[in-house]
C-alpha cells in the first residue's frame, strides 16, 4: 500500500459518521477497561502505600536531620532523598484515594517509575561516594545489596510497561470492534 492509499483511507474514515449509541458503548467500555474502582483489597493496598510513604518521609527525614556530625553528607542526602520519595508517594496515593479509582494506564506506571527512579538515584549516589569509605568491603556490600533492589524495581517497571502495552492493544481492538459494528450496521441498513 502506498502513502497515497493510506492517506486516502484515513480521509475516508474521517468522513465516516459515528453512531452515537455505539460511540457511547465504546467510551463506556474504554472507561471500564482503563479505570479500576477502589474496593476491598485495592483500597487497602492504597492505604498501605500511603502509610508507607508517611513512614518513609518521617523515618528518613528524621535520620537526615539527627544523623551525627561524622555521618557523611552523601549519606544524609540519601536519607533526604528517601524523605522526598515518601512525600511524593503520599501525594500520589492521596490523589488516587481522592479519585476513588485507579487509572490503570497512568497510575501503575507512575508508581513503578517512582520506585525505579528512587533506586537508581540512590545507587548512583552510593556508586559515586562508596569509594570514599575507608572499609572497601562495606562499599562493595552496599553496591551488591543495591543491585537486588535495582532488579526488583526494574521488574516492577517492566511489568507496568507490559500492562500498559496490553491496555493499548485492548484499546485498539475495542476501536476496531466499534468500526466493525458501525460498518455492519450500515451494511444491514442498506439491504
Secondary structure, 3 states (H helix, E strand, C coil): CCHHHHHHHHHHHHHCCCCHHHHHHHHHHHHHHHEEECCHHHHHHHHHHHHHHHHHHHHHHHHHHHCCCCCCHHHHHHHHHHHHHHHHHHHHHHHHHHHCEEECCCHHHHHHHHHHHHHHHHHHHHHHHHHHCCCHHHHHHHHHHHHHHHHHHHHHHHHHHHHHHHHHHHHHHHHHHHHHHHHHHHHHHHC
